[in-house]
Amino acid sequence: MQEPTHKFSTPQAKAFHDALLSKGVQAELEYWDGHKTVDIAILPAKIYIEVDGLQHFVDPKIIMSDFRRSHYSDGDDFDTFYVTNQILDKYLEGVVDALVEVVNIKTQKI
């Protein structure tokens, strides 16, 4: 499957991405993983971030679609973090700070 040519980011995903970059996190917006596009990828920490609207949590068809979609990352050793637009609208700074800590933990050399 080829990378799609149309890319779209919500204002919340863009704000999240920009805030991560401002904290020194290497993050890619609209990252193609070979199977699907994820909203944000933090490759050094092997984290995918999906910024979803409320429909991803209240529409059974979308929930089922997301279950199937999530299996494309099986075996890639990437963790996926899901967050709603509504949470980012109210708590962007706190979510970013928490993710920065997670990235630091996951990228520490042991």
Summary of the structure (lengths in Angstrom):
residues: 110
radius of gyration: 13.9
end to end distance: 36.2
largest distance: 42.0
contacts: 282
relative contact order: 0.19
helix: 50%
strand: 21%
